[in-house]
């Protein structure tokens, strides 16, 4: 990584699509990235590019903001968005535009709008588990994004697992993909007992409890967690299960399973919880359980570790990268494995303490300042190199292009 002091200042446009309702992990990534860039990277000036009028809390001060009227909805962003982004980039003399949410609104040739383009693709769920996403999202990944990649200078992703999937399914050259693991906000950390008690009382949560955080959707594999929890209750576990997250597409099966298992008041469904309350909910848990089938990164386990909570999570996709040796990992379909792992943490205080210590240490290494520095370095590299001929074309297209050139 170059010395940032040797770089000229860049004007970086950040496409803020969807940040009018930033309840997802991707929304959190985008917001925290902008905050960290502003706080720690003096060679980067962030210009927000917004398709909506609402103010993004904590991001808009005296800094430049560009509006893209008429592009708030995904179909509009996919059709009119690329032209609107290109016009904004020219008008405001942007050196580079970064789309941190994975839409990749880049279809305008560089000869018409000579700015560098970067997109963050967090995961490839529509390819790996297409049944868990709506038709429009699958259309975006399978047909729209591939057509934008020749106009993209670099793809950022957040884990080695996602990088492998991007190269595999989009068939792009590996050197077009840069992996920058995400970090945890400093807002997440251990909390005083009094603060935890006050927050729990507002949500009607009575300790002891197990916790999971994430949208209520099939990919999060909550049915396996509910079955594991039901077995633990039969064995006499006194804990409740607290489920934090909003309802998402095709969440009906989760509620049917909850009724079938007859867990009743033993499960607390909080719905969406604001970031201000999340650290206390994490900190008060006896164990954090995250049985997701597939994650591009998996921020909740890292947040839980930062709050000093022992973690049990799946051994698939990016999750082993995120937790390292600081958590117990289990096959996401192994109900008995989750039962045994949770029971070990509840019954073995020494193990729980060891996992807490390991988790805190790991979370302290994955900082947002490191993330911002890596992004700033990449921005400068891309602006300097601008792959104006090939972009991030498919690997086989690049080979054919080279053969034609050599011929």
N, C-alpha and C positions, 0 to 999 in steps of 0.2 A: 504494500500500500504506500502510495506516495505521500510525502509531507504536504498536508493540506495547505500550509502556509505558502507554498510555491504556486498554487493555483489562482487563476483569476476568479472573480465572483461570477457565479452562474445564476441565471433566472430560470427556475425550475417550476413549470406548471404542473400542479397535482390535480388530476381529475377526481372530483369529490362526489362521484355518482353514488347514490344510496346513503350518504352520510346525514340525510335528513331524518333517518331512523336507524342509527348505528348500533343496533342491538346484536349484531353478529360478530364473530371473531375477525372476519375480514374488515368490518367497519372499525373495530377497535385497532387493528393493525394500521389502517390508514390514518386514523386520528393520532395515535401514539407516535407514528413515524413523523408526521408533520411537527408535532410538539418537540420531539427530540432533535429534529433537524434545526429548528429555530433556536433551541436552547444550546446546542453544542457545535454547530457547523457554520462558522462565519463566512465561509466561501459559497454558501448556498442561500439564495433568496427564494422563498416559497411563494408562489402565486396560486391561490386556489381557483380552480375552474369548476363552477357550480351549475348544475342543471335545475336548481330550485332556488326559491327566494329566502327560505328560512335561514336563520343564523345558526351556524354550527358552534355550539357552546364551547368556549375555551380556545377556539381556533381563529376567530375573526376579531382583530383589533385594528391597528392602523395598517395592517398588511394589505397588499393589493388583492382584490377579488374580481374574477371575471365571471359574468353570468352567461349561460348558454340557454336562452329561452326556447321552450318547446321540446326539450330533450329529457324531460324528467322520467318518462316511462322507458322501459327497456327497448321496445320496438323502435321508438323514436331515436334513442341513443344509438342503436345499431344502424339506423338508416341516415338520419341527418347529423348524428353526432360527429362522425369523422370530419365532415366539412366544417362544422361549427368549431371543432377543436383546432383544425388547421387555420381557420380565419383568426381565431383568438391568438394562436401562437405567432402568427405574422404581425398582428396588430400590436401585441404587447412585447414583441421582440424577445420571445422565450427561446432560450438555448436548447431546452429539452422539455419534453412533456412525459410525465410518469403517470400511468394509470395503475393505481395500487389495488384495484378491486377485480381485475381479471376480465374486463370487458374488451380491452384492446381496440379502442375506437380509432384505428389508424388505417385508412384506405386511400388517403390522398398522396400521390407521388411526391417525392422530395423536390423535384424540379418546380413544383407549384408551392410547396411549403417546406423550406429547407431547415427543419428543426429535427433534433434527435428524438427518438421515441423508445420508451421503455414500458413494458407491462409486467405486472406481477401476477403470475398464475399460481394460486395457492395449492390447488390439488387438481386431480383428474377424476373426481367422483363420477361425473356423467359418463365416463368410459368404463370405470371399474365397477360402479354400481348404478347404472342408468335408471333402475327402477325406483331409486330414492329421490329422483329429481323430476320437476315438471318438464313438460315437452319443450317449452321455450328455452329452458336452461340447456337441455340436451341439444337443441338446435344451435344455440350459441356456441357450444364447444365443438360440435361435430362438423358444422358447416361455416359459421361466421368467423370464428377465431382463426382457423387455418388459412382463410383468405386474407387475413390481416397480417400474417407473419412475414411475408416478403417486405412489408413496410416498417417492420419493427427492428430496431438495432440490437436490443438485448431483452431476454426474458429473465426476470428475477423469480425465484421460488424460495420456499422457506424450509425445505428439508431435502436431504439426499434421496429419500423415497419419492418425493414429488418430482425431483429432477429426473430420476429414472423413468417415471411414468410419462413425463412430458416428452422426453426424447423418444420413448417407445411409441406413444400414440400419435403425437404430432409429427414424428419423424424429422425433427429438426437436428441440426448439427449440435453436438454436445457443447461446443465452445460458444454457442449462442445463449446458453443457460447459465446463470450465476446463482448459486445457492447462498442465501443470507438467512440463517436461522433467526427467528424472531426472539425478542426479549420480553421480560416482564416489567410492567410499570412499577416504579418505586412506591406507588400507592398500595401495593400488595405486600404485606408484611405481618408479623405477629401483632396481636392486639391485646390491650389491657383487658383483664377479666370483666371489669365494670362496663367497658364499651361493648364487649360481646354480649353480656347479659341484656343491656338496653336494646340492642339491635334484635336479638332473638325474641324478646318480649313483643316487639312491634309486629313480628311475623307469626306470633303464636307458636314458636318452636320451643320445645322443652327438651333439654339434653337428657341422656346422651343420644347422639344421632349420627347416622352415616349421611354423606352428602354426595350428590352428583350435580353437575352444572352443564347445561347445553340445551340447544333447541330440542323440543320433543318431536323427533322424527326417526324414521326407521333406521337410518345409518348409525344413530347413537346407541342402538342395541339395548334400549332400556328394558325390553321384555326379559332379556337374560338377567339383568340386574334385579328385576322384580321377582323372578323365580328364585334367584339366589337368596334374596332377602326373605322370601316366604319360608324357605328351608331354615334359615337362621332363626326366624321367629318360632318355628316349631321346636327347634333345639333350645329355646328359652332365651334367646338374645333379647334384652330389654330395650334396645335402641329403636328409635324411629328412623325412617328414611326420608330425607329432605331432597326434593327434586326441584332444582332452580332452572327455569327456562320457559320460553314462550312456546305455544303450540305452533307447529310447522306442518308442512304438507304431509298428508297421509299419517297423521298421528293417532287416528282412531283406534288402531290395533293396540296401542299402548294402554288406552283407557279400558278397552275390553279385557285385556289381560289383567289389569288392576282389579277389575270387578270379579273376574273369574277366580282370582287367588284369594279374594275375600280379605284383603289387607286393611280395608277401612281406614280408621284414624291413625294407623301405624305409618301411613305415607302422607307427607305434607307437600302439596303442590303450590309453590309460591308464585308461579308465573315469572315474568321477566323481573329481574332485580337490578336496580341501578348500581353502577360501579361504586358509589359511595358506601353501600351496604355490603357489597360482596366480600370484602376482606374479613369482616366480622363473622359472616356466615361460614367462610372457610375456616377461620381460626377456632371457631367453637366446635368443629366436627371432630369426632373420634377417628374417622377415617374418610378419605375421599376416594370414591370409586368411579372409574371412567371406562366403561366397557365398549367404547366405540369400535366399529368394524373397520373404519377407514378415516384417517385424518391427514390433511396436508401438513399440519404442524401439531395441533392439539394444545392450545393455550391453557385451558383449565387445569390440567395436571401441574403445569409449571406455576400457575398462580397459587394453587393449593400448597405446593412445596414452599413457595416464598412466604406463605402465611404459617409455616411450621406444622403442616398436617401430613401424616403418613398417607401414601398414595398406593392404590391398586389400580392397574390399568391394563389395557390389551397389549399383546406382544406383536401387533401387526402394524403395517404402514410406517408412519413416522414416529409413533409413540415411543418405541425403545430408544430412538435418538434423543427425544426430548427429556426423558427421565433418567437415562443412563442407568447407573447402579443404585439410584436413590429411591427406587420404588419396586414393588412386586408386580411382575407382568404375568398375564394369564392369557391363554387362548380365548378369544372373545365369545366363543360358543360353548365354553366349558363351564357350565353352571356350578358343578362341584368344585372346580378350581377357584372360582370366585368365593364360594362359601369357605373353602379352606384358607384362602389368603386373608379374607376379612377376619375370620376367627383367630388366625395367628396374631394379627395386629391387636385385636381386642383383648386376647388372653395373655399376650406376652408384652408387658410394659417396656422391657429392655429393647425388644425389637422395634416397637413403636418409637421409642426415643432415638434409636439409631437411625431410623428412616427419616425422622424429623431433622436430625442434624445433617444427614446427607442431602436431604432436599433443600434445606436452607443454603448450604454451601453451593449446590449446583445452581440454584436460582440467582445467587449473588454473582455468578460468572456470566449469566445470560442477561446483560443489561441493555437498555434501550440506547444508551450512549454508544455502545459498540455497534448496534444496528445502524444508527444514524451515520456513524463514521464510515461503515462499509457501503452504505447507499451513496454518500457524498463522493467517495472515491470512485465508485462505479459511474456516477453521473459524469465526472470529469473525464474518465477513460472513454466513455461512449461519445461524448462531444468531440474529443480529440480524434477518435478513430473513425467515427460514423461509417458504418458498413453500407455505403450508399448504393452499391451495385446489387448485392445478393440479399441483404437483409437476413432474417431468420427463415430462409426457405427450407423446405424439406431436404433431408440429407441426400436423397437420390436426385433431386432437382439440382443441388449444388454440384454433384458429381457430373451430371450431364452438362451443366454450364461450363465447368472447367474443361471438359473434353472438347466442347465447341470452341472455347477460347484457344486451347492448345492446338486445335486442328487448323 
